[in-house]
Amino acid sequence: VTSLVMAVAAMPDGKRILGGGSDSDVWVWRLDGTRQKTIWVRTNDVRALVALPDNQHALSGSKDKTVKLFNVNDGAVLRTFKHHTNSVYSLALLPDGLRFISGSSDQTARIVYHGLACKPDQAWIDSKPKRDKLRASAALREELSARIKRLNALEADVTNDVEGATARL
């Protein structure tokens, strides 16, 4: 590495690490510290990195105001996101693995679908805590939906009472 290391990310398989910096490259290292490859995906500093759950793709954020989705194995840039007006300094993947958050010096954070149907590690999907969380989330959605229906019914009753009282006047 001949430049500043400004961003790092661990691949979900736990076998590789990504790094990026001021020379516009993304480096892929093995855990023993040997560089596996250098990928040129940017035209400017790499300020942020995040790996996707499929162990094949990652996102990089840059001073050039973009986020790029690229293949870690061959370096192909699949998509460029241009939703910021200033440098992108941070990236995070949402738990669903399908969306990311990007933070910028334009004082915004954006939630964006990256467009890949990534299949995370099956053990992660099938884990009991994940299933329990999904069940709790579904139960909460049902409860909120029932409350909204009750509020809508109450609103209709109040509206009818007000209209009836107005008509009687």
Accessible surface in RSA format (square Angstrom, percent):
REM  Atomic radii and reference values for relative SASA: ProtOr
REM  Chains: A
REM  Algorithm: Lee & Richards
REM  Probe-radius: 1.40
REM  Slices: 20
REM RES _ NUM      All-atoms   Total-Side   Main-Chain    Non-polar    All polar
REM                ABS   REL    ABS   REL    ABS   REL    ABS   REL    ABS   REL
RES VAL A   1    74.32  48.9  22.02  19.9  52.30 126.0  23.10  20.1  51.22 138.9
RES THR A   2   136.88  97.4  96.57  97.9  40.32  96.1  85.77 115.2  51.11  77.3
RES SER A   3    27.81  23.5   5.97   8.0  21.84  50.3  17.28  36.8  10.53  14.7
RES LEU A   4   124.32  69.2 118.61  84.9   5.72  14.4 122.62  86.1   1.70   4.6
RES VAL A   5    77.09  50.7  44.94  40.7  32.14  77.4  44.94  39.1  32.14  87.2
RES MET A   6    69.58  36.0  38.49  25.5  31.08  74.0  46.30  39.4  23.28  30.8
RES ALA A   7    10.01   9.2   1.92   3.0   8.09  18.4   9.52  13.4   0.49   1.3
RES VAL A   8    94.38  62.1  75.58  68.4  18.80  45.3  75.58  65.7  18.80  51.0
RES ALA A   9    14.19  13.0   4.97   7.7   9.21  21.0  14.10  19.9   0.08   0.2
RES ALA A  10    73.66  67.7  54.20  83.6  19.46  44.3  54.20  76.3  19.46  51.6
RES MET A  11     2.24   1.2   0.00   0.0   2.24   5.3   0.00   0.0   2.24   3.0
RES PRO A  12    71.04  51.8  30.59  27.9  40.45 147.0  42.52  35.1  28.52 177.3
RES ASP A  13    55.09  38.6  27.37  27.2  27.72  65.5  24.16  56.9  30.93  30.8
RES GLY A  14    40.37  49.8   0.00   N/A  40.37  49.8  32.47  89.1   7.90  17.7
RES LYS A  15   143.60  70.1 137.49  84.4   6.10  14.5  82.51  74.3  61.08  65.1
RES ARG A  16    29.04  12.2  28.22  14.4   0.81   1.9  12.68  17.3  16.35   9.9
RES ILE A  17    53.99  30.7  53.99  40.2   0.00   0.0  53.99  38.9   0.00   0.0
RES LEU A  18     0.00   0.0   0.00   0.0   0.00   0.0   0.00   0.0   0.00   0.0
RES GLY A  19     0.00   0.0   0.00   N/A   0.00   0.0   0.00   0.0   0.00   0.0
RES GLY A  20     0.00   0.0   0.00   N/A   0.00   0.0   0.00   0.0   0.00   0.0
RES GLY A  21     0.00   0.0   0.00   N/A   0.00   0.0   0.00   0.0   0.00   0.0
RES SER A  22    44.22  37.4  25.83  34.5  18.40  42.4  17.10  36.4  27.12  38.0
RES ASP A  23    50.23  35.2  29.19  29.1  21.05  49.8  31.24  73.5  18.99  18.9
RES SER A  24    15.67  13.2  15.67  20.9   0.00   0.0   3.49   7.4  12.18  17.1
RES ASP A  25    26.96  18.9  26.96  26.8   0.00   0.0   0.00   0.0  26.96  26.9
RES VAL A  26     0.00   0.0   0.00   0.0   0.00   0.0   0.00   0.0   0.00   0.0
RES TRP A  27     1.66   0.7   1.66   0.8   0.00   0.0   0.00   0.0   1.66   2.7
RES VAL A  28     0.00   0.0   0.00   0.0   0.00   0.0   0.00   0.0   0.00   0.0
RES TRP A  29    42.68  17.1  42.68  20.7   0.00   0.0  32.71  17.4   9.98  16.2
RES ARG A  30   111.02  46.6 110.16  56.2   0.86   2.0  33.77  46.2  77.24  46.8
RES LEU A  31   114.00  63.5  85.36  61.1  28.64  72.0  85.66  60.2  28.34  76.3
RES ASP A  32   111.56  78.1  69.55  69.2  42.02  99.4  49.54 116.6  62.03  61.9
RES GLY A  33    54.70  67.5   0.00   N/A  54.70  67.5  32.26  88.5  22.44  50.3
RES THR A  34    68.30  48.6  62.78  63.6   5.52  13.2  67.13  90.2   1.17   1.8
RES ARG A  35   100.90  42.4  72.94  37.2  27.96  66.6  27.25  37.2  73.65  44.6
RES GLN A  36    68.09  38.1  41.72  30.5  26.38  62.8   6.97  14.8  61.12  46.4
RES LYS A  37    62.38  30.4  53.15  32.6   9.23  22.0  41.77  37.6  20.61  22.0
RES THR A  38    63.94  45.5  34.18  34.7  29.75  70.9  28.19  37.9  35.75  54.0
RES ILE A  39    10.72   6.1   7.15   5.3   3.56   8.6  10.72   7.7   0.00   0.0
RES TRP A  40   160.03  64.2 140.88  68.2  19.15  45.0 127.71  68.1  32.33  52.4
RES VAL A  41     2.24   1.5   0.00   0.0   2.24   5.4   0.78   0.7   1.46   4.0
RES ARG A  42     0.54   0.2   0.00   0.0   0.54   1.3   0.54   0.7   0.00   0.0
RES THR A  43    93.97  66.8  66.29  67.2  27.68  66.0  57.73  77.5  36.24  54.8
RES ASN A  44    48.90  33.7  44.79  43.3   4.10   9.9   4.88  11.7  44.02  42.5
RES ASP A  45    22.96  16.1  22.92  22.8   0.04   0.1   0.00   0.0  22.96  22.9
RES VAL A  46     0.00   0.0   0.00   0.0   0.00   0.0   0.00   0.0   0.00   0.0
RES ARG A  47    36.34  15.3  27.55  14.0   8.79  20.9   5.07   6.9  31.28  19.0
RES ALA A  48     6.32   5.8   3.60   5.6   2.71   6.2   6.32   8.9   0.00   0.0
RES LEU A  49    13.17   7.3   0.00   0.0  13.17  33.1   0.00   0.0  13.17  35.4
RES VAL A  50    22.25  14.6  21.27  19.3   0.98   2.4  22.25  19.3   0.00   0.0
RES ALA A  51     9.63   8.9   0.88   1.4   8.74  19.9   0.88   1.2   8.74  23.2
RES LEU A  52     0.00   0.0   0.00   0.0   0.00   0.0   0.00   0.0   0.00   0.0
RES PRO A  53    20.09  14.6  16.54  15.1   3.54  12.9  17.80  14.7   2.28  14.2
RES ASP A  54    29.63  20.8  16.71  16.6  12.92  30.6  13.05  30.7  16.58  16.5
RES ASN A  55    39.11  27.0  37.19  35.9   1.92   4.6  11.64  28.0  27.47  26.5
RES GLN A  56    86.24  48.2  86.24  63.0   0.00   0.0  11.17  23.8  75.08  56.9
RES HIS A  57    20.37  11.1  20.37  14.2   0.00   0.0  14.86  15.3   5.51   6.4
RES ALA A  58     0.00   0.0   0.00   0.0   0.00   0.0   0.00   0.0   0.00   0.0
RES LEU A  59     0.00   0.0   0.00   0.0   0.00   0.0   0.00   0.0   0.00   0.0
RES SER A  60     0.00   0.0   0.00   0.0   0.00   0.0   0.00   0.0   0.00   0.0
RES GLY A  61     0.00   0.0   0.00   N/A   0.00   0.0   0.00   0.0   0.00   0.0
RES SER A  62     0.00   0.0   0.00   0.0   0.00   0.0   0.00   0.0   0.00   0.0
RES LYS A  63   100.36  49.0  92.47  56.7   7.90  18.8  42.08  37.9  58.28  62.1
RES ASP A  64    38.18  26.7  20.78  20.7  17.40  41.2  22.97  54.1  15.21  15.2
RES LYS A  65    96.31  47.0  95.57  58.6   0.74   1.8  41.86  37.7  54.45  58.0
RES THR A  66    14.17  10.1  13.89  14.1   0.28   0.7  14.17  19.0   0.00   0.0
RES VAL A  67     0.23   0.2   0.21   0.2   0.02   0.1   0.21   0.2   0.02   0.1
RES LYS A  68    31.81  15.5  31.81  19.5   0.00   0.0   1.10   1.0  30.70  32.7
RES LEU A  69     3.10   1.7   3.10   2.2   0.00   0.0   3.10   2.2   0.00   0.0
RES PHE A  70     0.00   0.0   0.00   0.0   0.00   0.0   0.00   0.0   0.00   0.0
RES ASN A  71    24.43  16.8  24.43  23.6   0.00   0.0   0.25   0.6  24.19  23.4
RES VAL A  72     0.00   0.0   0.00   0.0   0.00   0.0   0.00   0.0   0.00   0.0
RES ASN A  73    69.46  47.9  58.05  56.1  11.42  27.5  26.39  63.5  43.07  41.6
RES ASP A  74   105.07  73.6  68.25  67.9  36.82  87.1  41.87  98.5  63.20  63.0
RES GLY A  75    12.42  15.3   0.00   N/A  12.42  15.3   4.49  12.3   7.94  17.8
RES ALA A  76    45.57  41.9  34.28  52.9  11.30  25.7  45.53  64.1   0.05   0.1
RES VAL A  77    63.07  41.5  33.29  30.1  29.78  71.8  33.29  28.9  29.78  80.8
RES LEU A  78    88.41  49.2  54.06  38.7  34.36  86.4  57.96  40.7  30.45  82.0
RES ARG A  79   113.67  47.7 106.18  54.1   7.49  17.8  36.35  49.7  77.32  46.9
RES THR A  80    48.68  34.6  25.47  25.8  23.21  55.3  15.61  21.0  33.08  50.0
RES PHE A  81    11.72   5.9   7.69   4.8   4.03  10.5  11.32   6.9   0.40   1.1
RES LYS A  82   164.55  80.3 129.98  79.8  34.57  82.3  74.01  66.6  90.54  96.4
RES HIS A  83    45.42  24.8  30.04  20.9  15.37  39.3  37.43  38.6   7.98   9.3
RES HIS A  84    12.84   7.0   0.59   0.4  12.25  31.3   0.86   0.9  11.98  13.9
RES THR A  85   104.35  74.2  89.83  91.1  14.51  34.6  77.44 104.0  26.91  40.7
RES ASN A  86    66.31  45.7  66.31  64.1   0.00   0.0   1.16   2.8  65.15  63.0
RES SER A  87     8.89   7.5   8.82  11.8   0.07   0.2   0.23   0.5   8.65  12.1
RES VAL A  88     0.07   0.0   0.07   0.1   0.00   0.0   0.07   0.1   0.00   0.0
RES TYR A  89   111.28  52.0  96.85  55.1  14.43  37.6  67.48  50.7  43.80  54.0
RES SER A  90    60.29  50.9  57.68  77.0   2.61   6.0  42.39  90.3  17.90  25.1
RES LEU A  91    23.02  12.8   0.00   0.0  23.02  57.9   1.48   1.0  21.54  58.0
RES ALA A  92    49.36  45.4  46.06  71.1   3.30   7.5  49.18  69.3   0.18   0.5
RES LEU A  93    46.82  26.1  21.72  15.5  25.10  63.1  21.78  15.3  25.04  67.4
RES LEU A  94    32.54  18.1  30.51  21.8   2.02   5.1  30.68  21.5   1.86   5.0
RES PRO A  95    88.47  64.5  75.29  68.6  13.18  47.9  85.85  70.9   2.62  16.3
RES ASP A  96    54.33  38.1  36.63  36.5  17.71  41.9  35.02  82.4  19.32  19.3
RES GLY A  97     2.17   2.7   0.00   N/A   2.17   2.7   2.17   6.0   0.00   0.0
RES LEU A  98    67.35  37.5  66.78  47.8   0.57   1.4  66.78  46.9   0.57   1.5
RES ARG A  99    73.05  30.7  73.05  37.2   0.00   0.0   2.42   3.3  70.62  42.8
RES PHE A 100     0.00   0.0   0.00   0.0   0.00   0.0   0.00   0.0   0.00   0.0
RES ILE A 101    54.10  30.8  53.07  39.5   1.03   2.5  53.07  38.2   1.03   2.8
RES SER A 102     0.00   0.0   0.00   0.0   0.00   0.0   0.00   0.0   0.00   0.0
RES GLY A 103    12.84  15.8   0.00   N/A  12.84  15.8  11.87  32.6   0.97   2.2
RES SER A 104    16.31  13.8   0.00   0.0  16.31  37.6   1.84   3.9  14.47  20.3
RES SER A 105    53.94  45.6  29.06  38.8  24.88  57.3  36.34  77.4  17.60  24.7
RES ASP A 106    28.70  20.1   6.13   6.1  22.57  53.4  12.52  29.5  16.19  16.1
RES GLN A 107   172.92  96.7 134.32  98.2  38.60  91.9  49.90 106.2 123.02  93.3
RES THR A 108    47.13  33.5  36.49  37.0  10.64  25.4  43.99  59.1   3.14   4.8
RES ALA A 109    73.48  67.6  44.48  68.6  29.00  66.0  44.59  62.8  28.89  76.5
RES ARG A 110    96.16  40.4  93.42  47.6   2.73   6.5  19.35  26.4  76.81  46.5
RES ILE A 111   109.14  62.1  78.62  58.6  30.52  73.6  78.62  56.6  30.52  82.8
RES VAL A 112    28.77  18.9  24.52  22.2   4.25  10.2  28.77  25.0   0.00   0.0
RES TYR A 113   140.04  65.4 135.09  76.9   4.95  12.9  98.29  73.9  41.76  51.5
RES HIS A 114     0.68   0.4   0.00   0.0   0.68   1.7   0.00   0.0   0.68   0.8
RES GLY A 115    60.54  74.7   0.00   N/A  60.54  74.7  28.22  77.4  32.32  72.4
RES LEU A 116    46.32  25.8  41.37  29.6   4.95  12.5  42.91  30.1   3.41   9.2
RES ALA A 117    92.43  85.0  65.93 101.7  26.51  60.3  69.57  98.0  22.87  60.6
RES CYS A 118    13.96  10.6   0.32   0.4  13.64  32.0   3.47   8.8  10.49  11.3
RES LYS A 119   172.03  83.9 159.15  97.7  12.88  30.7 103.36  93.0  68.67  73.2
RES PRO A 120    20.57  15.0  15.15  13.8   5.42  19.7  15.15  12.5   5.42  33.7
RES ASP A 121    92.08  64.5  77.95  77.6  14.13  33.4  34.85  82.0  57.23  57.1
RES GLN A 122   109.55  61.3 105.36  77.0   4.18  10.0  53.68 114.3  55.86  42.4
RES ALA A 123    71.15  65.4  54.36  83.9  16.78  38.2  63.58  89.5   7.56  20.0
RES TRP A 124   102.99  41.3  95.23  46.1   7.76  18.2  74.16  39.5  28.83  46.8
RES ILE A 125    62.86  35.8  60.57  45.1   2.29   5.5  60.57  43.6   2.29   6.2
RES ASP A 126    71.43  50.0  64.82  64.5   6.61  15.6  24.51  57.7  46.92  46.8
RES SER A 127    39.15  33.1  29.88  39.9   9.27  21.3  33.34  71.0   5.80   8.1
RES LYS A 128   125.86  61.4 120.85  74.2   5.01  11.9  94.17  84.8  31.68  33.8
RES PRO A 129    99.78  72.7  89.11  81.2  10.67  38.8  95.69  79.0   4.09  25.4
RES LYS A 130    40.78  19.9  36.82  22.6   3.95   9.4  22.16  19.9  18.61  19.8
RES ARG A 131    97.49  40.9  95.78  48.8   1.71   4.1  41.80  57.1  55.69  33.8
RES ASP A 132    54.42  38.1  49.46  49.2   4.96  11.7  28.93  68.1  25.49  25.4
RES LYS A 133   137.23  66.9 131.59  80.7   5.64  13.4  87.78  79.0  49.45  52.7
RES LEU A 134    97.07  54.1  94.07  67.3   3.01   7.6  94.48  66.4   2.59   7.0
RES ARG A 135   151.77  63.7 143.09  72.9   8.68  20.7  71.08  97.1  80.70  48.9
RES ALA A 136    63.39  58.3  50.84  78.5  12.56  28.6  58.98  83.1   4.41  11.7
RES SER A 137    44.01  37.2  37.75  50.4   6.27  14.4  21.57  45.9  22.44  31.4
RES ALA A 138    35.40  32.6  34.45  53.2   0.95   2.2  34.87  49.1   0.53   1.4
RES ALA A 139    58.62  53.9  50.84  78.5   7.79  17.7  54.40  76.6   4.22  11.2
RES LEU A 140    99.91  55.6  96.90  69.3   3.00   7.6  99.46  69.8   0.45   1.2
RES ARG A 141   147.94  62.1 142.98  72.9   4.96  11.8  70.94  97.0  77.00  46.7
RES GLU A 142   124.74  71.6 117.15  88.6   7.59  18.1  45.79  88.6  78.95  64.5
RES GLU A 143    80.64  46.3  73.24  55.4   7.41  17.6  32.94  63.7  47.70  38.9
RES LEU A 144    80.73  45.0  80.66  57.7   0.06   0.2  80.66  56.6   0.06   0.2
RES SER A 145    50.64  42.8  45.46  60.7   5.18  11.9  27.98  59.6  22.66  31.7
RES ALA A 146    41.28  38.0  36.79  56.8   4.49  10.2  40.06  56.4   1.22   3.2
RES ARG A 147   116.72  49.0 116.02  59.1   0.70   1.7  27.07  37.0  89.65  54.3
RES ILE A 148   100.22  57.0 100.17  74.6   0.05   0.1 100.22  72.2   0.00   0.0
RES LYS A 149   143.59  70.1 136.80  83.9   6.79  16.2  84.55  76.1  59.05  62.9
RES ARG A 150   138.56  58.2 134.71  68.7   3.85   9.2  70.53  96.4  68.03  41.2
RES LEU A 151   113.97  63.5 110.41  79.0   3.57   9.0 110.61  77.7   3.36   9.1
RES ASN A 152    85.10  58.7  79.49  76.8   5.61  13.5  24.87  59.9  60.23  58.2
RES ALA A 153    56.27  51.7  47.75  73.7   8.51  19.4  55.28  77.8   0.99   2.6
RES LEU A 154   105.29  58.6 105.25  75.3   0.04   0.1 105.25  73.9   0.04   0.1
RES GLU A 155   113.96  65.4 107.85  81.6   6.11  14.6  40.03  77.4  73.93  60.4
RES ALA A 156    50.48  46.4  42.98  66.3   7.50  17.1  50.13  70.6   0.35   0.9
RES ASP A 157    79.74  55.9  77.90  77.5   1.83   4.3  21.00  49.4  58.74  58.6
RES VAL A 158    89.90  59.2  89.50  81.0   0.39   0.9  89.90  78.1   0.00   0.0
RES THR A 159    60.59  43.1  56.56  57.3   4.03   9.6  43.71  58.7  16.88  25.5
RES ASN A 160    91.97  63.4  83.64  80.8   8.33  20.1  23.99  57.7  67.98  65.7
RES ASP A 161    99.67  69.8  91.74  91.3   7.93  18.7  31.24  73.5  68.42  68.2
RES VAL A 162    87.85  57.8  85.62  77.5   2.23   5.4  87.72  76.2   0.14   0.4
RES GLU A 163   103.76  59.6  96.78  73.2   6.98  16.6  43.50  84.1  60.25  49.2
RES GLY A 164    25.45  31.4   0.00   N/A  25.45  31.4  24.40  67.0   1.06   2.4
RES ALA A 165    41.73  38.4  40.26  62.1   1.47   3.3  41.00  57.7   0.74   1.9
RES THR A 166    88.40  62.9  79.74  80.8   8.66  20.6  64.13  86.1  24.28  36.7
RES ALA A 167    88.75  81.6  49.09  75.8  39.66  90.2  61.70  86.9  27.05  71.7
RES ARG A 168   191.85  80.6 154.82  78.9  37.03  88.2  79.43 108.6 112.42  68.1
RES LEU A 169   187.67 104.5 126.42  90.4  61.24 154.0 142.45 100.0  45.22 121.7
END  Absolute sums over single chains surface
CHAIN  1 A    10216.7       8371.5       1845.1       6112.2       4104.5
END  Absolute sums over all chains
TOTAL         10216.7       8371.5       1845.1       6112.2       4104.5
